[in-house]
Amino acid sequence: MKSLPAILVVLLVTTAAHAQNINFPHDGLNRQYRIHFPDDLPEQAPLVLALHGYSGNNLEMMDNYGWVELADERGFVVAFPNGTTDQWNNRFWDVDYDFHANYDIDDDGFLSSLAVHLQELHGLDPDRTFVTGFSNGAEMSIQLACRESETFVAFAPIVGMMMDTLFTSCDPAVNRPILSLNGTDDSITLFEGDMDNTGGWGPYHSIPDMMAFWADVLETPDMERTYLPDINPNDGSVVRLDVYTSSDHDLELWYYLVEGGGHDWPGQWGNLDMSATVEAWNFFASRTGDCAGSDINSDGLVDVTDVLDIIGNWGDPYDVGDLLAALEQWGQGCSGSCCLPNGTCDYVTSLQCTDSGGVWNGPGSSCTFTNCPTLGACCFEDNTCQYLLSTTCVESGGSFRGTGTNCLIINCQDPAFNDECDDAWPAEDGSTLFSTYKATSSSDLFNDATCTGSYLGQMSSDVWFTYEATCSGTLTVSTCDIVNFDTDLVIYKGDCDDKIQVACNGDYGNCADFTSLVEMPVELGENYLIRIGGWENGSVGNGSLLIQCDP
């Protein structure tokens, strides 16, 4: 049993870790990481390292990719290390880009040492320690798969590539399963590769060549191809999944190809048919006995029906490994997201969901991504209003006016869209999904006086949100890297009848695709109007609005 002082030390470290960077000296440098611990964490919990992209940082990775929310739901620890800074003061992972030739940062050793340190300090499971990353962080993940596979047991790089130097020298000490995702229309990590180094990163191989390389390394010659449901046809892309396996061992390579996808993290921005975060975690969990992979018929229980399905489809796609896994997990209830009648979501088994009167979405589904029906104002043809679930509203022939709306603030004679200021939808801290595909351009005045030089455009096809400040401090309003079009962002203080423009942004810093971000001081309880439009006529799309209030 731990002594009381030791327990207090761990609690203090854990509490501090939620709020700030923690220093970790390595190789003569003072490295940093943030870490998140869910409540009621089980003993020997899993650990995920999530690596930011080039010019990003660990706070961005912590706030914008859904890992904290998923860790709370599934019960694992997630750490967010920081890369070092380069000659332009951009944080990076040393994967041998051409313009980092003068740097020799031991990121392999740093991340491996950090993982072991966290395992020992917090009692985390070495056999369930994983790594994922975005862009440059994805390339670092691939590098770790080549060089540090004794420390990490599975890898999930998202929109990364392999530099030629790594491609020709990769020699894993232990072969580990890999999930990899790329988009065919990625303008940064080119799908066809860049062996001529036209982009300046250095020569790197095509994505198909990289997948063929790993299929060969992992000795997984058998491939099964499926397409994920196109649940969001407005995002302009579909997802293909190729699963490479072998009848001789249980190593797997999962290759998600987003046809029409860009340099995106699906589920957060870009493709919205899937959540890369949820898919990566389900892949990690399935490596170590998670029952979702054995719940063949997706009824939430591993039982005789699943075994019969495996036997009935023996050899295509199931084999003895699937049968043994199902027998080992016999009787287990698998959890998934449950949409409840009150508009909330809970992560429970199918039986618990049924007992609550909810709708279960299958094993491995997540409340962080599930599109559950939400409560709001429902208008009918006679202009009456009821407070209903969105699905109930539509099934009853009504017009749903948005999550969080109610019959006290909605006039059913107005258009059923947050297309004008008077119909602004309430937004809260966190992410709010939106679309401008059907929006028109409002006539409300705006100018670039509060954001000169940021290329504020026409505010075309705009939509509106209301927000009440939840703190006195700094408010961040952002579409940065989480939408699929060139955005304009204007913030007003007050209400529609008496509003004053206080901030705006056209293009922000290192945000991709000319997306926007505003930071501004606010006071607790103040009301703001948030207006999002396109830079020019035809600039429409969808994604998330991120709001964060920091005291």
C-alpha positions as MATLAB code, in Angstrom:
seq = 'MKSLPAILVVLLVTTAAHAQNINFPHDGLNRQYRIHFPDDLPEQAPLVLALHGYSGNNLEMMDNYGWVELADERGFVVAFPNGTTDQWNNRFWDVDYDFHANYDIDDDGFLSSLAVHLQELHGLDPDRTFVTGFSNGAEMSIQLACRESETFVAFAPIVGMMMDTLFTSCDPAVNRPILSLNGTDDSITLFEGDMDNTGGWGPYHSIPDMMAFWADVLETPDMERTYLPDINPNDGSVVRLDVYTSSDHDLELWYYLVEGGGHDWPGQWGNLDMSATVEAWNFFASRTGDCAGSDINSDGLVDVTDVLDIIGNWGDPYDVGDLLAALEQWGQGCSGSCCLPNGTCDYVTSLQCTDSGGVWNGPGSSCTFTNCPTLGACCFEDNTCQYLLSTTCVESGGSFRGTGTNCLIINCQDPAFNDECDDAWPAEDGSTLFSTYKATSSSDLFNDATCTGSYLGQMSSDVWFTYEATCSGTLTVSTCDIVNFDTDLVIYKGDCDDKIQVACNGDYGNCADFTSLVEMPVELGENYLIRIGGWENGSVGNGSLLIQCDP';
ca = [
       0.000    0.000    0.000;
       1.271    3.484   -0.821;
       2.097    5.801    2.045;
      -0.019    8.931    2.516;
       2.789   11.286    1.360;
       3.191    9.302   -1.877;
      -0.543    9.465   -2.543;
      -0.539   13.205   -1.927;
       2.366   13.679   -4.339;
       0.557   11.788   -7.101;
      -2.666   13.726   -6.473;
      -0.820   17.034   -6.605;
       0.955   16.063   -9.820;
      -2.328   14.874  -11.337;
      -4.194   18.054  -10.370;
      -1.457   20.321  -11.692;
      -1.219   18.320  -14.889;
      -4.755   19.220  -15.877;
      -3.931   22.916  -15.989;
      -0.386   23.416  -17.140;
       2.703   22.106  -18.846;
       4.897   19.763  -16.830;
       8.650   19.919  -17.332;
      10.506   16.762  -18.322;
      14.282   17.126  -18.745;
      15.713   14.988  -21.527;
      19.007   15.016  -23.435;
      19.980   18.400  -22.011;
      16.675   20.044  -22.973;
      13.744   21.031  -20.790;
      10.872   19.224  -22.553;
       7.201   19.664  -21.682;
       3.935   17.757  -21.684;
       0.341   18.116  -20.525;
      -1.670   15.168  -19.260;
      -5.321   14.359  -18.627;
      -6.656   11.870  -16.079;
     -10.324   10.850  -16.165;
     -12.221   10.513  -12.905;
     -12.478    6.981  -11.490;
      -9.449    5.820  -13.458;
      -8.984    2.027  -13.233;
      -5.699    0.508  -12.089;
      -3.124   -0.185  -14.805;
      -5.015    2.121  -17.178;
      -3.991    2.525  -20.831;
      -1.875    5.489  -21.978;
      -2.088    7.374  -25.274;
       0.485    9.933  -26.439;
      -1.111   12.452  -28.848;
       1.372   14.476  -30.925;
       0.601   17.897  -32.433;
       1.364   18.944  -35.999;
       4.058   21.270  -37.321;
       3.688   24.808  -35.893;
       1.060   23.501  -33.460;
       1.422   22.835  -29.734;
       0.179   20.471  -27.065;
      -2.569   22.813  -25.808;
      -4.066   22.909  -29.307;
      -3.878   19.110  -29.473;
      -5.495   18.844  -26.058;
      -8.367   21.218  -26.855;
      -9.263   20.533  -30.486;
      -9.031   16.830  -31.294;
     -11.501   15.173  -28.901;
      -8.978   13.110  -26.953;
      -9.872   14.515  -23.525;
     -13.580   13.840  -23.980;
     -12.967   10.317  -25.267;
     -10.522    9.560  -22.430;
     -13.229   10.544  -19.934;
     -15.699    8.221  -21.652;
     -13.410    5.198  -22.108;
     -11.147    5.442  -19.043;
      -7.604    5.957  -20.341;
      -4.894    8.552  -19.731;
      -3.819   10.822  -22.568;
      -0.597   12.841  -22.585;
       0.182   15.730  -24.922;
       3.942   16.324  -25.356;
       5.387   19.495  -26.895;
       7.873   19.468  -29.727;
      10.855   21.845  -29.705;
      10.948   25.125  -31.661;
      12.790   25.695  -34.940;
      14.367   28.728  -36.625;
      10.922   30.263  -37.213;
       9.799   29.581  -33.634;
       7.464   26.819  -34.849;
       7.147   23.692  -32.744;
       8.096   20.506  -34.572;
       9.035   16.864  -34.281;
      12.421   15.993  -35.785;
      11.585   13.682  -38.676;
      14.383   15.048  -40.901;
      12.597   17.713  -42.934;
      15.072   19.387  -45.303;
      14.750   22.745  -43.550;
      15.585   21.114  -40.197;
      18.923   19.722  -41.378;
      20.780   21.708  -38.703;
      18.712   20.150  -35.892;
      19.416   16.863  -34.161;
      16.646   16.491  -31.580;
      16.276   13.131  -29.876;
      12.483   13.044  -30.084;
      12.558    9.245  -30.333;
      14.272    9.032  -26.956;
      12.165   11.821  -25.424;
       8.815   10.243  -26.264;
       9.894    6.731  -25.329;
      11.373    7.931  -22.029;
       8.273   10.010  -21.298;
       6.008    7.017  -21.848;
       8.043    4.836  -19.476;
       8.162    7.663  -16.921;
       4.373    8.066  -16.983;
       3.868    4.304  -16.723;
       5.992    4.175  -13.586;
       4.764    7.409  -12.005;
       1.041    6.763  -12.453;
       0.885    2.966  -12.586;
      -0.131    2.821  -16.254;
      -0.087   -0.322  -18.363;
       3.060   -0.846  -20.509;
       1.139   -3.376  -22.608;
      -1.488   -0.739  -23.459;
       0.660    2.277  -24.330;
      -0.100    3.799  -27.721;
       0.850    6.805  -29.838;
      -1.030    8.894  -32.398;
      -0.452   12.233  -34.076;
      -1.523   14.713  -36.717;
       0.613   15.650  -39.764;
       4.149   16.179  -38.432;
       2.961   14.345  -35.296;
       1.757   11.502  -37.529;
       5.182   11.319  -39.156;
       6.728   11.198  -35.691;
       4.359    8.314  -34.869;
       5.523    6.441  -37.967;
       9.140    7.107  -37.006;
       8.450    5.648  -33.558;
       6.917    2.575  -35.224;
      10.262    2.088  -36.944;
      12.522    2.902  -34.003;
      10.690    2.605  -30.663;
       8.274   -0.291  -31.162;
       9.428   -1.935  -27.927;
       7.823    0.926  -25.967;
       4.600    1.506  -27.930;
       2.275   -1.366  -28.806;
       0.219    0.263  -31.600;
       0.334    3.401  -33.746;
      -2.292    5.647  -35.398;
      -0.768    8.343  -37.664;
      -3.336   10.731  -39.181;
      -2.377   12.399  -42.516;
       1.318   11.629  -42.226;
       3.931   10.371  -44.708;
       7.335    8.673  -44.678;
      10.423   10.645  -45.582;
      12.696    8.748  -47.962;
      15.388    8.591  -45.284;
      13.023    6.694  -42.952;
      11.524    4.585  -45.757;
      14.943    3.163  -46.598;
      16.133    2.683  -43.003;
      13.006    1.564  -41.104;
      13.720   -1.604  -39.110;
      11.288   -2.177  -36.201;
      12.605   -4.185  -33.282;
       9.069   -5.538  -32.836;
       6.355   -5.399  -35.473;
       3.259   -3.630  -34.173;
      -0.237   -3.014  -35.604;
      -0.796    0.308  -37.367;
      -3.832    2.412  -38.281;
      -3.092    5.039  -40.935;
      -5.368    7.687  -42.494;
      -4.780    9.991  -45.485;
      -6.814   12.085  -47.913;
      -6.559   11.928  -51.695;
      -6.860   15.742  -52.042;
      -4.397   16.685  -49.287;
      -2.502   19.767  -50.464;
       0.173   19.454  -47.747;
       0.853   15.732  -47.428;
       0.575   14.891  -51.108;
      -1.154   11.587  -51.814;
       1.159   10.909  -54.769;
       4.243   11.751  -52.686;
       7.010   14.202  -53.546;
      10.201   12.338  -54.382;
      11.431   15.390  -56.344;
      11.097   17.567  -53.225;
       9.033   20.267  -54.922;
       7.424   21.161  -51.579;
      10.682   21.658  -49.685;
       9.972   19.131  -46.926;
      12.392   16.633  -48.421;
      11.732   13.609  -50.665;
       8.885   11.416  -49.459;
       7.036    8.443  -50.882;
       3.419    8.215  -52.044;
       0.754    7.084  -49.606;
       0.015    3.865  -51.579;
       3.744    3.047  -51.483;
       3.812    3.688  -47.738;
       0.852    1.347  -47.181;
       2.452   -1.330  -49.363;
       5.652   -0.927  -47.339;
       3.881   -1.520  -44.018;
       1.778   -4.384  -45.377;
       5.083   -6.032  -46.359;
       6.800   -5.260  -43.020;
       3.849   -6.575  -40.997;
       3.498   -9.579  -43.347;
      -0.224   -8.963  -43.862;
      -0.990  -10.041  -47.450;
      -4.765  -10.462  -47.106;
      -6.887   -7.354  -47.652;
     -10.602   -6.700  -47.137;
     -12.084   -3.434  -48.473;
     -15.213   -1.680  -47.215;
     -16.694    1.815  -47.425;
     -17.954    3.613  -44.346;
     -21.515    5.001  -44.490;
     -21.591    8.471  -46.074;
     -23.446    9.999  -43.122;
     -22.529   13.562  -44.079;
     -22.858   13.920  -47.869;
     -22.164   17.668  -47.622;
     -18.522   17.196  -46.592;
     -17.467   16.311  -50.150;
     -15.690   13.072  -49.258;
     -16.198    9.380  -48.498;
     -14.068    6.985  -46.465;
     -12.653    3.685  -47.714;
     -11.192    1.217  -45.228;
      -8.684   -1.455  -46.270;
      -7.871   -3.954  -43.515;
      -4.709   -6.020  -44.082;
      -4.368   -9.259  -42.112;
      -2.592  -12.611  -42.133;
      -3.754  -16.125  -41.342;
      -0.425  -16.729  -39.583;
      -0.601  -14.043  -36.846;
      -2.850  -11.318  -35.405;
      -0.989   -8.217  -36.637;
      -3.160   -5.872  -38.680;
      -2.812   -2.762  -40.840;
      -5.899   -0.535  -41.108;
      -5.730    1.958  -43.960;
      -8.394    4.678  -44.033;
      -8.447    6.504  -47.376;
     -10.603    9.648  -47.407;
     -11.545   10.023  -51.068;
     -11.814   13.777  -51.595;
     -10.315   14.435  -48.161;
      -7.739   17.091  -47.362;
      -5.238   17.753  -44.586;
      -7.884   17.109  -41.963;
      -8.669   15.285  -38.739;
     -11.987   13.599  -39.666;
     -14.751   14.167  -37.170;
     -13.260   17.463  -36.013;
     -13.071   19.146  -39.419;
     -13.073   18.063  -43.043;
     -14.681   14.647  -43.400;
     -17.533   14.182  -40.920;
     -18.464   10.588  -41.744;
     -16.200    9.271  -38.994;
     -14.177   10.365  -35.988;
     -10.459    9.707  -36.393;
     -10.150    9.960  -32.607;
     -12.786    7.295  -31.940;
     -11.485    5.031  -34.725;
      -7.922    5.291  -33.425;
      -8.948    4.464  -29.867;
     -11.166    1.553  -30.943;
      -8.192    0.236  -32.915;
      -5.945    0.566  -29.853;
      -8.518   -1.048  -27.551;
      -9.097   -3.970  -29.921;
      -5.407   -4.881  -29.684;
      -5.796   -5.789  -26.002;
      -9.053   -7.666  -25.613;
     -11.778   -5.048  -26.117;
     -14.967   -6.982  -26.839;
     -16.287   -4.723  -29.618;
     -14.293   -6.657  -32.224;
     -15.962   -9.925  -31.197;
     -19.505   -8.543  -31.110;
     -20.008   -9.596  -34.729;
     -23.729   -8.826  -34.919;
     -23.360   -5.543  -32.951;
     -26.045   -6.434  -30.414;
     -23.858   -5.479  -27.444;
     -23.118   -8.997  -26.193;
     -20.535  -11.607  -27.155;
     -22.454  -14.890  -27.247;
     -23.355  -17.922  -29.354;
     -24.783  -15.835  -32.210;
     -21.382  -14.190  -32.718;
     -19.598  -17.554  -32.699;
     -22.059  -18.897  -35.280;
     -21.474  -15.810  -37.455;
     -17.711  -16.409  -37.272;
     -18.082  -20.094  -38.206;
     -20.546  -19.270  -40.980;
     -18.075  -16.841  -42.534;
     -14.926  -18.871  -41.862;
     -12.018  -17.828  -44.032;
     -13.775  -14.691  -45.321;
     -13.159  -12.711  -43.234;
     -12.902  -14.711  -39.951;
     -10.343  -17.244  -38.779;
      -9.214  -19.082  -35.661;
      -8.005  -15.841  -34.023;
     -11.502  -14.381  -34.202;
     -13.026  -17.553  -32.773;
     -10.584  -17.690  -29.847;
     -11.163  -14.003  -29.078;
     -14.945  -14.490  -29.048;
     -14.652  -17.512  -26.756;
     -12.357  -15.579  -24.418;
     -14.822  -12.673  -24.267;
     -17.917  -14.866  -24.020;
     -20.682  -13.198  -22.028;
     -19.125   -9.734  -22.059;
     -21.426   -6.786  -22.574;
     -19.981   -4.232  -24.972;
     -20.601   -0.551  -24.397;
     -21.524    2.099  -26.933;
     -23.294    5.419  -27.180;
     -26.936    5.530  -26.112;
     -29.174    8.403  -27.250;
     -31.595    9.081  -24.398;
     -35.118   10.528  -24.587;
     -34.014   13.717  -22.798;
     -31.579   14.623  -25.586;
     -28.443   13.473  -23.757;
     -26.050   10.629  -24.516;
     -24.599    7.952  -22.239;
     -21.871    5.362  -22.860;
     -23.474    2.088  -21.677;
     -24.273   -1.470  -22.756;
     -27.190   -2.178  -25.082;
     -29.228   -3.664  -22.220;
     -28.696   -0.592  -20.035;
     -29.663    1.613  -22.975;
     -32.862   -0.326  -23.600;
     -33.783   -0.141  -19.910;
     -33.381    3.657  -20.116;
     -35.626    3.915  -23.159;
     -32.743    5.027  -25.361;
     -31.446    4.131  -28.801;
     -28.133    2.222  -28.817;
     -25.648    2.945  -31.626;
     -23.520   -0.189  -31.541;
     -20.328   -1.407  -29.820;
     -17.486    1.077  -29.864;
     -19.708    4.036  -30.792;
     -19.022    7.170  -28.777;
     -21.019   10.014  -27.296;
     -18.195   12.297  -28.419;
     -19.181   11.737  -32.060;
     -22.677   10.213  -32.112;
     -25.224   12.521  -33.690;
     -27.993   12.014  -31.131;
     -31.309   13.806  -31.566;
     -31.290   17.018  -29.548;
     -33.987   19.029  -27.805;
     -35.143   22.337  -29.159;
     -38.037   24.381  -30.466;
     -40.265   22.680  -33.057;
     -42.525   24.843  -35.237;
     -45.616   23.534  -37.015;
     -47.572   24.804  -40.019;
     -50.076   26.611  -37.795;
     -47.111   28.501  -36.224;
     -47.492   26.704  -32.893;
     -44.345   25.620  -31.062;
     -43.414   22.575  -28.970;
     -40.176   21.650  -27.168;
     -39.230   18.294  -28.753;
     -36.398   16.023  -29.824;
     -35.263   16.896  -33.346;
     -36.270   13.441  -34.647;
     -39.696   13.601  -33.014;
     -40.179   17.076  -34.462;
     -39.422   15.982  -38.023;
     -41.467   12.771  -37.705;
     -44.415   14.900  -36.549;
     -44.162   17.176  -39.572;
     -42.578   20.072  -37.723;
     -39.576   22.297  -38.406;
     -36.732   21.965  -35.880;
     -35.155   25.335  -35.017;
     -31.856   24.216  -33.469;
     -30.241   22.660  -30.430;
     -30.825   24.685  -27.258;
     -33.662   26.792  -28.719;
     -36.998   26.958  -26.937;
     -40.489   28.232  -27.589;
     -39.897   31.379  -25.533;
     -37.232   32.744  -27.879;
     -38.381   31.308  -31.226;
     -40.973   33.020  -33.401;
     -42.389   30.269  -35.617;
     -43.277   32.817  -38.305;
     -39.546   33.389  -38.926;
     -37.446   31.217  -41.303;
     -36.267   27.892  -39.873;
     -32.536   28.588  -40.139;
     -29.906   30.590  -38.226;
     -29.494   32.572  -41.424;
     -30.214   35.995  -39.904;
     -29.323   37.692  -36.643;
     -32.869   37.357  -35.265;
     -32.657   33.575  -35.696;
     -29.196   33.151  -34.167;
     -28.700   29.777  -32.529;
     -27.421   29.633  -28.928;
     -23.821   28.395  -28.695;
     -21.928   27.251  -25.603;
     -18.297   26.661  -24.679;
     -16.883   23.811  -26.742;
     -17.622   22.760  -30.305;
     -20.819   23.469  -32.246;
     -21.336   21.894  -35.670;
     -22.683   24.165  -38.396;
     -23.216   24.381  -42.140;
     -23.504   27.341  -44.532;
     -24.518   25.404  -47.643;
     -28.097   26.766  -47.604;
     -27.384   30.155  -46.028;
     -27.957   33.539  -47.664;
     -25.894   36.696  -47.152;
     -27.165   39.011  -44.397;
     -27.305   42.768  -44.940;
     -26.005   43.643  -41.448;
     -23.052   46.036  -41.496;
     -19.495   44.932  -40.797;
     -15.985   46.167  -41.614;
     -12.344   45.243  -41.047;
     -11.605   48.113  -38.644;
     -11.030   45.625  -35.808;
      -8.971   43.193  -37.904;
      -7.076   45.243  -40.475;
      -4.750   43.137  -42.609;
      -6.436   39.782  -41.900;
      -8.166   39.687  -45.307;
     -11.737   39.963  -44.107;
     -13.875   39.275  -47.169;
     -17.528   39.489  -48.170;
     -19.141   37.548  -45.271;
     -20.960   35.513  -47.920;
     -23.635   32.931  -46.989;
     -23.341   33.748  -43.289;
     -24.861   32.100  -40.203;
     -25.353   33.521  -36.688;
     -24.904   32.352  -33.098;
     -25.524   33.970  -29.699;
     -23.149   33.435  -26.796;
     -23.168   34.513  -23.150;
     -19.663   34.766  -21.650;
     -19.065   32.117  -18.980;
     -16.050   33.885  -17.482;
     -14.240   37.180  -17.151;
     -11.057   36.739  -19.139;
     -10.087   35.864  -22.706;
     -12.640   34.537  -25.154;
     -11.419   32.445  -28.104;
     -13.797   32.019  -31.034;
     -12.344   29.851  -33.778;
     -12.895   28.022  -37.055;
      -9.123   27.414  -37.287;
      -8.430   24.082  -39.018;
     -11.892   22.712  -38.109;
     -13.935   23.751  -41.175;
     -13.607   23.031  -44.891;
     -13.907   26.529  -46.408;
     -12.368   30.033  -46.283;
     -14.139   31.694  -43.354;
     -14.812   35.248  -42.216;
     -15.531   35.779  -38.535;
     -17.195   38.863  -37.006;
     -18.110   39.317  -33.311;
     -20.654   41.837  -32.052;
     -21.453   42.822  -28.473;
     -25.094   43.193  -27.540;
     -28.235   41.957  -29.305;
     -29.594   42.223  -32.835;
     -31.303   45.568  -32.181;
     -28.295   47.156  -30.510;
     -25.073   45.455  -31.568;
     -21.557   46.862  -31.805;
     -18.807   45.110  -33.763;
     -15.931   44.385  -31.366;
     -13.717   41.904  -33.252;
     -13.221   40.172  -36.576;
     -10.795   37.960  -38.489;
     -10.400   36.771  -42.045;
      -7.250   34.615  -42.048;
      -5.416   33.795  -38.813;
      -1.707   32.991  -38.521;
      -0.898   29.374  -39.277;
      -4.527   28.278  -39.656;
      -4.972   26.145  -42.764;
      -7.209   27.045  -45.708;
      -7.609   30.691  -44.610;
      -9.687   29.827  -41.565;
     -10.248   32.247  -38.711;
      -9.660   32.830  -35.007;
     -10.504   35.696  -32.645;
      -9.156   36.280  -29.129;
     -10.731   39.106  -27.118;
     -11.361   40.191  -23.500;
     -14.841   39.534  -22.125;
     -16.759   39.948  -18.881;
     -18.869   37.244  -17.245;
     -22.492   37.373  -18.419;
     -21.943   39.657  -21.413;
     -23.903   38.731  -24.561;
     -22.217   38.387  -27.952;
     -23.297   37.638  -31.504;
     -20.989   35.442  -33.571;
     -21.279   35.699  -37.354;
     -19.550   33.218  -39.683;
     -19.483   33.650  -43.452;
     -17.395   32.905  -46.522;
     -14.625   35.100  -47.911;
     -16.312   35.428  -51.306;
     -19.423   34.379  -53.150;
     -19.446   30.577  -53.320;
     -17.311   30.115  -50.184;
     -19.565   27.703  -48.303;
     -18.959   24.601  -46.244;
     -19.324   23.020  -42.838;
     -17.346   22.156  -39.748;
     -17.193   23.273  -36.129;
     -17.307   26.554  -34.259;
     -14.995   26.344  -31.233;
     -15.621   28.645  -28.250;
     -13.395   28.765  -25.180;
     -13.509   31.192  -22.248;
     -10.309   31.310  -20.140;
     -10.430   33.255  -16.834;
];
